[in-house]
Amino acid sequence: MTADFHLSPGPSDDATPITPVRADDLQAWLDDQSPELRRWVGDTGFAAEAGSSCLVPGGGGELARVLVGVGAEPTPWDWGGLPAKLPAST
């Protein structure tokens, strides 16, 4: 399962995409990403374990995307700690 979710009434130009990824799907998702993103995810040790997250920078150092690990059967608990891990402006 991978998809972008927008936790607002609709996407906006300044919304940060949040991408849920299951551990079993991580490699397939990475295969479709840029070499820079694959390296970042590998260097941070993100393994898409339920409840884990990875803040992904953009080319200018801004927060470009958030990856969140979800279980095989995602639950709200997989997302529960995310607000405490995000920058205040997110």
Contacts in CASP RR format, 6 or more apart in sequence:
PFRMAT RR
TARGET T0000
AUTHOR 0000-0000-0000
METHOD contacts of the structure
MODEL  1
MTADFHLSPGPSDDATPITPVRADDLQAWLDDQSPELRRWVGDTGFAAEA
GSSCLVPGGGGELARVLVGVGAEPTPWDWGGLPAKLPAST
1 20 0 8 1.000
1 21 0 8 1.000
1 22 0 8 1.000
1 25 0 8 1.000
1 70 0 8 1.000
1 74 0 8 1.000
2 19 0 8 1.000
2 20 0 8 1.000
2 21 0 8 1.000
2 22 0 8 1.000
2 25 0 8 1.000
2 29 0 8 1.000
3 19 0 8 1.000
3 20 0 8 1.000
4 17 0 8 1.000
4 18 0 8 1.000
4 19 0 8 1.000
5 17 0 8 1.000
5 18 0 8 1.000
5 19 0 8 1.000
5 20 0 8 1.000
6 12 0 8 1.000
6 15 0 8 1.000
6 17 0 8 1.000
6 18 0 8 1.000
7 18 0 8 1.000
8 15 0 8 1.000
16 63 0 8 1.000
16 64 0 8 1.000
16 65 0 8 1.000
16 66 0 8 1.000
16 90 0 8 1.000
17 64 0 8 1.000
17 65 0 8 1.000
17 66 0 8 1.000
18 65 0 8 1.000
18 66 0 8 1.000
18 68 0 8 1.000
18 82 0 8 1.000
19 29 0 8 1.000
19 65 0 8 1.000
19 66 0 8 1.000
19 67 0 8 1.000
19 68 0 8 1.000
20 67 0 8 1.000
20 68 0 8 1.000
20 69 0 8 1.000
20 70 0 8 1.000
20 74 0 8 1.000
20 78 0 8 1.000
20 79 0 8 1.000
21 29 0 8 1.000
21 48 0 8 1.000
21 67 0 8 1.000
21 68 0 8 1.000
21 69 0 8 1.000
21 70 0 8 1.000
22 48 0 8 1.000
22 69 0 8 1.000
22 70 0 8 1.000
22 71 0 8 1.000
22 72 0 8 1.000
22 74 0 8 1.000
23 47 0 8 1.000
23 48 0 8 1.000
23 49 0 8 1.000
23 50 0 8 1.000
23 69 0 8 1.000
23 71 0 8 1.000
24 72 0 8 1.000
25 48 0 8 1.000
26 41 0 8 1.000
26 46 0 8 1.000
26 47 0 8 1.000
26 48 0 8 1.000
30 37 0 8 1.000
30 38 0 8 1.000
30 41 0 8 1.000
33 41 0 8 1.000
37 56 0 8 1.000
40 54 0 8 1.000
40 56 0 8 1.000
40 57 0 8 1.000
41 54 0 8 1.000
41 56 0 8 1.000
41 67 0 8 1.000
44 54 0 8 1.000
45 54 0 8 1.000
46 52 0 8 1.000
46 53 0 8 1.000
46 54 0 8 1.000
46 67 0 8 1.000
48 67 0 8 1.000
48 69 0 8 1.000
48 70 0 8 1.000
49 69 0 8 1.000
50 69 0 8 1.000
50 70 0 8 1.000
50 71 0 8 1.000
50 77 0 8 1.000
50 78 0 8 1.000
51 68 0 8 1.000
51 69 0 8 1.000
51 70 0 8 1.000
51 77 0 8 1.000
51 78 0 8 1.000
51 79 0 8 1.000
51 80 0 8 1.000
51 81 0 8 1.000
51 82 0 8 1.000
52 68 0 8 1.000
52 69 0 8 1.000
53 66 0 8 1.000
53 67 0 8 1.000
53 68 0 8 1.000
53 69 0 8 1.000
53 82 0 8 1.000
53 85 0 8 1.000
54 66 0 8 1.000
54 67 0 8 1.000
55 63 0 8 1.000
55 66 0 8 1.000
55 85 0 8 1.000
55 86 0 8 1.000
55 87 0 8 1.000
56 63 0 8 1.000
56 64 0 8 1.000
56 65 0 8 1.000
56 66 0 8 1.000
56 67 0 8 1.000
57 63 0 8 1.000
57 64 0 8 1.000
58 64 0 8 1.000
58 65 0 8 1.000
63 87 0 8 1.000
63 90 0 8 1.000
66 82 0 8 1.000
66 86 0 8 1.000
66 90 0 8 1.000
68 78 0 8 1.000
68 79 0 8 1.000
68 82 0 8 1.000
69 78 0 8 1.000
70 78 0 8 1.000
70 79 0 8 1.000
71 78 0 8 1.000
END
